[in-house]
């Protein structure tokens, strides 16, 4: 919820993007570990983190470029 639009975080609305337990491994390297995230209409999220944190891997999975080792979009 925010002051400009109190309905932004209305949990009654279905998410427009939902990630559940996403994990991605490249051999022995774990690039992403059990990420879960729900984004509803009107919300804005950013990906911040150091190199190797899994930002690009997450975006690639969301876009369908890469398949997760486990979990779902």
Residue pairs with C-beta under 8 A, 6 or more apart in sequence:
1 7
1 8
1 9
1 10
2 8
2 9
5 42
7 13
7 42
8 40
8 42
8 43
9 40
9 43
10 40
11 40
13 40
13 41
14 40
15 38
15 39
15 40
16 39
16 40
16 41
17 37
17 38
17 39
17 62
17 73
18 37
18 38
18 39
18 73
19 35
19 36
19 37
19 38
19 58
19 61
19 62
19 71
19 72
19 73
20 36
20 71
20 72
21 34
21 35
21 36
21 70
21 71
21 72
22 32
22 34
22 35
22 36
22 58
22 61
22 68
22 70
22 71
22 72
22 73
23 30
23 32
23 33
23 34
23 35
23 68
23 69
23 70
23 71
24 30
24 31
24 32
24 54
24 57
24 61
24 66
24 68
24 69
25 31
25 69
31 52
31 54
31 57
32 54
32 57
32 58
32 61
32 68
33 54
34 71
35 54
35 58
35 71
36 71
37 45
39 45
47 55
47 58
47 59
48 55
49 55
57 66
60 66
61 67
61 68
61 73
62 73
